[in-house]
Amino acid sequence: RLSGLQPDTDVPIVFGDPEPGEKEHEDLLSAEEGTAATRHDRIFMARDTSMAPGNDVIAQVARLEHLIKTHDVDGLVAVFQQLVPTYQPSTFLLSRQPLSRRGSHE
């Protein structure tokens, strides 16, 4: 029940086709992260991954904050690639002229 309303009687339920580029499902883990089987054939667990110590995470966040404040997009991309090995910058970021060559901040 929907706040006292009946589906398909008071509130129409419509299923539409996905828009171009819209995902039909979301992958919560990438193939590189890996999963471990459970006793249920359609349920998997994330493999135990090592986490960086808290101080390392704080240092990386501080580094990202500095790069954001200085508008260093190239530096941000480099840090993202270091932190997330599977990170791929967008076509826009790959095709643009690096900020260091523009001569002025926009």
N, C-alpha and C positions, 0 to 999 in steps of 0.2 A: 504494500500500500504506500502511496505517495501523499503524505499529509491528508489522508482521508479521501484522496482521489483514486480512481481505478485506472490502471494502465490500459490503453487502447479504447477506453470508454470516455473518460474525462480528459485524458492526456494521450495524444497520439504518440506511438513509438515508431520511429522511422529509422531504418538502416540504409545508409547511403554508401556509395562507392568512395574509396579514399581519394583525396585530392592528389594531383601529381606531386610526387616527392614525399607524400605523407607515409609514415611507417604504419604497418598493420600490427606490428608487435615491437616490443623493446627488449633488446639484449641487455641483461644486467651485468653479465660478465663477458669479457672477450675470450676468444679461443686461447690467447696467450696466457691468461690468468689461470685457466684450468679449473676443472671441477672434479669432485670425488663422488662416486655413486653412493646412494643410500639404499635401504631395503625397498624403497618405492621406485618403480622403474621410470617415473617421470619427474622425480625430485632429485636434485643434485645439490651438493654443498660446495662452496668455494674452498679451494685448497688453502691451507694455512700459508699466508704470505708474511714475509718479514716486514716489520714496520720500522721506519726511521725513529731514532730516539727523539723525545720531545724537543730537546734543544736544537736538533737539526731541523725539525719542522719549523720552529720559531725563526731560525736563521733564514730559511728559505722564504718564509712569508715576508720577513723584513727585506730581503733581496727583491722580491716581487714588488713590494710597496715602493721601493726606490726606483725601480724600472718604470713603474706606472707614473710616478711623480715627475720623472725626467722624460716621459714620452718616448722611451726606448723600446719601440715595438720589436726591433730585431733581437734585443736582449731578452725580451719577454718570450719570444718564440723559442730562443735557445734554451731558456730555463724550462719552459714547458716540455721541450723535447728531452731534456735531462731527467725531469721528474716523472714524465709519462712516456716511456720508450715507444709506445704505439701512437703517440700524438702526431697528427699530420696537419700542418697549417692549411688554411683554406686557400683556394685558388686566388682569391683576392690578395691575401698576404704574400703569396709567392710571386704574383705578377706586379706588385707595386714597387716603386722605386724606394730603396731604403731611406729612412729619415735622414741618415747622416749625409746623403748626397743632395738633399733638397735645398739646403742652404738657409732655410728659415722654418720656424715652427708654424704650423697652420692651426 
